[in-house]
Every structure is written in structure tokens, then in C-alpha cells.
């Protein structure tokens, strides 16, 4: 056990990662040596930031807590704190079942961890702003969380139960965070929220198409104004009440990527109604068509669900046809999993066998793989701007503006002999020479 060291372990989504990075900055300011997701956890204090969204994620979080509890019993670590979504939902049960944990915090009170620890910093430095962070990933790329919570209450989703009602951060505060991060070398910003479409609706903005500006369009324009911001990418929009004016910003601003992550979940009207998604098949198709019409060349990422209660062969056939027709540029899929406390758990029978859910998921993923391969082939011969992420041997690996880190395509760049290897974070023009479903190969343009 190392005195003065704190280990932070982050489970789950990028929104959790932002919270961990904020906590690290505040603990660093108190004079502690910070380590994130280390393979050798040995701190006098360990904080596990958990996920409680779906069954697999909950199990992974619990497994990690038990692993660190064993390390405590062996004397390898000191006190243990658990924060985030899991204790937000199940704190009473967890306290009883895992007494080895010393402190439990929910999703919004994790800042009390800072006040619970003695101050080791004798310099008298000012306390950092709550949004200040220690970046744990690439120093040129950051997730930018602009709101918390969700008011949609989809039948299958536990997020509103965990996070509470939607609340937006002020535009000025977010822009100040962006300026700070640019000053540290960040050039790529992946904007995230549980519900991007609702940003600003609780702080005076509307999404009406009456000449007023939506909160999201106002914010993205303001971020794009910050000198040094090269790429802005938008994640997790909701299809209902979509802020259409953000597409005008996307068209006009070169540093706003032609990319949108918008989870649609299904296409069958009967399934969408049961899901309480507040949209039907025809409106979904019109939404996709309009987005693509207003931003020609935009790359759309979506997520679809198989096996929701009531999804029979007919409804799944609709979903299959939809995947083939819509031809998404990026697509993920998951099988329905019943979540405690949700409308679906209370009111529907989980009537689709697990093996059928998984088989259906695999089928639409296979269809999408073929579509992705076809779409990527159309890029062969095109010049693209590539952001270098890492160096592997004699290759540079990175992404285009249409690809978010960790989930989308990668470009592998072969460099000519004698060419200086570009550093990660470098933007470089390349020509695509080969393509498959998930990877592109490129060479330096003349």
C-alpha cells in the first residue's frame, strides 16, 4: 500500500469518465498522487466509479468492487469508496452485501469524497473549479458532458431512475471548460449527454422552429468559436423534439463534424409505442431523410434493440428491412434486458427467449457489417483529414471526422520509407487506398 496515492477505477460510459476526471483534479489539488485504471492498484484510498445501467455492466462493477475488497483484505490497498450509478440505485443492498467498502456515494454526491480526505497540499493553492479535470486518455481529445439526467422515461430504460430529471449546464460554463482544455492541448471534443436534444430546454431555450435558437445550436456555435477547436462531434441525440437548427451550424462551421449519434432503438410502430418512444415508423423515416437532406454527406450512428417484449417475427422483419433500407454509416445493437423499476419490468412479460434476442441481434449486425463494407469501399481513392491516435510499428492509426474514438472506424496509415512518424494528435491529409467493414488503409497524399 502506497501512502498518499489514490487509485480511481472507472466503469461504464464516457459520462462516468468525466466525473472521474473531475474528481481526480480535486484530489490532485489536495496533494494526492493520482492513478487511473492502473493494473497495479495499491493506493491508500481506492475509488470505484460504477455503472448501473444494464445487467452486464452491473455485474462488471460488482466484480470489480469484490476484486478490490480482496486486495484490501490482503493489505494491498487501504480504504475503499464506491460512487456512481450502482450505489445511486442499490446503496442499501450494497452496504449489507459488501461491508468491506468503507464509503458509498451516489451519482451526484461524489464531491463529498474530497472533503472526507485530509489536505496534503501545504501550498495554499486555490480550489479548482468543479469542471476542471485531469485527462486520462489522449491529451488532444476530451469528452464534454453538457447535461445530466433524462425526462423521456422510455419503457426499458433505467437512466431517468438513476440520474433523475434532465438538467443542463450553462453555456458560459461549458465554453470556459472548452477554453481551459484547449489551453492544455485538446483539439477534439466529443459532446455527450443522456439526451442531447433536450439541452437548454430547462434554462430558457426551446426547440421550436419559429426563428428562435435552440440551446444545442447556441452551445455548439459557441464552442466552435473557441480558437484551437478542430473537431466537435455530437452524441446521443433523441429523435423527438430534435433541435433542427443545429444542422445549420453543422453545415456552416468547418470544425463541427458531419456526424450525429442518434439512438432510434426500433422501427416497428407497435414496438416503438410499447417502448414509449413517442415516435412511429413514418416519423422516424422522415427524420432520417431530413437530416441527410439538410447535411449532405453526414454520417449517422444509431443503436437498435432486439427482443423487446412483443417483438414477434413480423416486427423483427420490419427491423431487418429498416437496417437494409436506412443504410446507417455506423450502427450498434443490443438485446433487451429487463431492468429493475422500469415501466417494461412492471407492465410487460419478458416474452422473447434470450437465444432469439441474441440471434436477432447478430442478424442485424451481420447485415450492417456488409453495408459498412460497401460504404467504406466508396471512400477508396478519396482524400481525408486523419487524426493520428497511436503508432503501431511502422503504421500510424487514427480516425476521420466521421469516427468517434473506440466505437467507429479506424484508418491505418502506411508511411513511406524515411518519412517522419507523425505524433499522436497530429492532423494529416491522407488518401484512402483500401477498405473493409471496420478499417481503412491510407497513404500520404502528394
Buried (B, 14 or more C-beta within 10 A) or exposed (E): BBEEBBBBBBBBBBBBBBBBBBBBBBBBBBBBBBBBEBEEBBBBBBBBBBBBBBEEBBEBBBEBBBEBBEBBEEEBBBBBBBBBBBBBBBBEEBEEEBEEBBBBBBBBEBBEBBEEBEEEEEEEEEEBBEBBBBBBBBBBBBBBBBBBBBBBBBBBBBBBBBBBEBEBBEBEEBBBBBBBBBEEBBBBBBBBBBBBBBBBBBEEBBBEEEEEBBBBBBBBBBBBEBEEBBBBBBBBBBBBBBBBBBBBBBEEBEBBBBBBBBBBBBBBBBBBBBBBBBBBBEBBBEBBEEBEEBBEEBBBBBBBBBBBBBBEEEBBEBBBEBBEEBBBBBBBBBBBBBBEEBBBBEEBEBEBEEEBBBBBBEBBBEBBBEBBEEBBBEBBEEEBBBBBBEBEEEBBBBBBBBBBBEEBBBBBBBBEEEEEEBEBBBBBEBBBBBBEBEEBBBBBEE
